[in-house]
Every structure is written in structure tokens, then in C-alpha cells.
């Protein structure tokens, strides 16, 4: 997945909810993630979509988010 980059021990997802490919990639990761948990309703992109963009363990960055559970790396191999 080209949306994911590793910086040291951090896994960064570079993308936005406006880009369909980014949204599909983040949804695919979230579908397989054992730690996924929906964030508070005022913090989610869409309550009806399981995506990393809605996860309580993502921390927003200027150009994407960081997975605080560090689970993006194993997911990109699937």
C-alpha cells in the first residue's frame, strides 16, 4: 500500500477521506484490524463506515494519521 509509510517505529497513513483510493485502503485495513474501535461520534468521518479514519486509535497529522496501535504494518502484508 503506497498510503503507508514507516518512520522509525511509527506507522503513518498518508491520505484523506476525499480520495476514494485512500478511503478504500483505510477501510480494508480496518476490516482486518483486531484493535479497531469506533471513536466518539463527534470525531468520526462516517458512523456507517468501518475505516481507520473513524478509529479511536488514530491520531491526525497534517497529511494523514498515525496508528497508535502500530497495526498498519502487519495489515499491509495481507
C-alpha positions in Angstrom: 0.0 0.0 0.0 1.5 3.3 -1.0 -0.5 5.2 1.6 1.5 3.7 4.4 5.0 4.8 5.3 7.2 3.8 8.3 9.1 6.4 10.2 11.2 4.7 12.8 8.7 2.7 14.9 5.7 4.8 13.7 3.3 3.8 11.0 1.8 6.7 9.1 -1.2 6.5 6.8 -0.9 9.3 4.2 -4.3 10.2 2.7 -7.6 11.9 3.1 -11.3 10.9 3.2 -11.8 12.9 0.0 -9.7 10.4 -2.0 -11.6 7.2 -2.9 -8.4 5.1 -3.0 -7.3 6.3 0.4 -10.8 5.6 1.9 -10.8 2.1 0.4 -7.3 1.4 1.7 -8.2 2.6 5.2 -11.4 0.6 5.1 -9.5 -2.6 4.1 -7.0 -2.1 6.9 -9.8 -1.5 9.5 -11.7 -4.6 8.3 -8.8 -6.8 9.3 -7.7 -4.9 12.4 -8.2 -6.7 15.8 -7.8 -3.4 17.7 -10.3 -1.4 15.7 -12.7 0.7 17.9 -15.0 3.4 16.7 -14.1 6.8 18.1 -16.6 9.2 19.8 -19.4 10.2 17.4 -18.2 13.8 17.1 -14.8 12.5 16.0 -15.8 10.1 13.2 -15.9 10.6 9.5 -19.0 8.4 9.0 -20.7 6.2 11.5 -21.7 3.7 8.9 -18.2 3.0 7.6 -15.6 0.9 9.3 -12.4 2.7 8.4 -9.2 3.8 10.1 -10.5 7.3 9.6 -13.1 6.5 12.3 -10.8 4.6 14.7 -10.2 5.9 18.2 -6.5 4.8 17.9 -5.6 7.1 15.0 -4.0 10.4 15.7 -4.4 13.1 13.0 -1.4 14.5 11.2 -1.2 17.2 8.6 -1.3 14.7 5.7 -3.0 11.7 7.3 -2.8 9.9 10.6 -0.6 7.7 12.8 -1.9 4.3 14.0 -1.2 4.4 17.8 -1.7 0.6 18.0 1.0 0.2 15.3 -1.1 -2.3 13.5 -0.8 -0.9 10.0 2.4 -2.8 9.1 1.0 -6.3 9.5 -2.1 -5.3 7.7 -0.3 -4.1 4.6 1.1 -7.7 4.0 -2.4 -9.1 3.6 
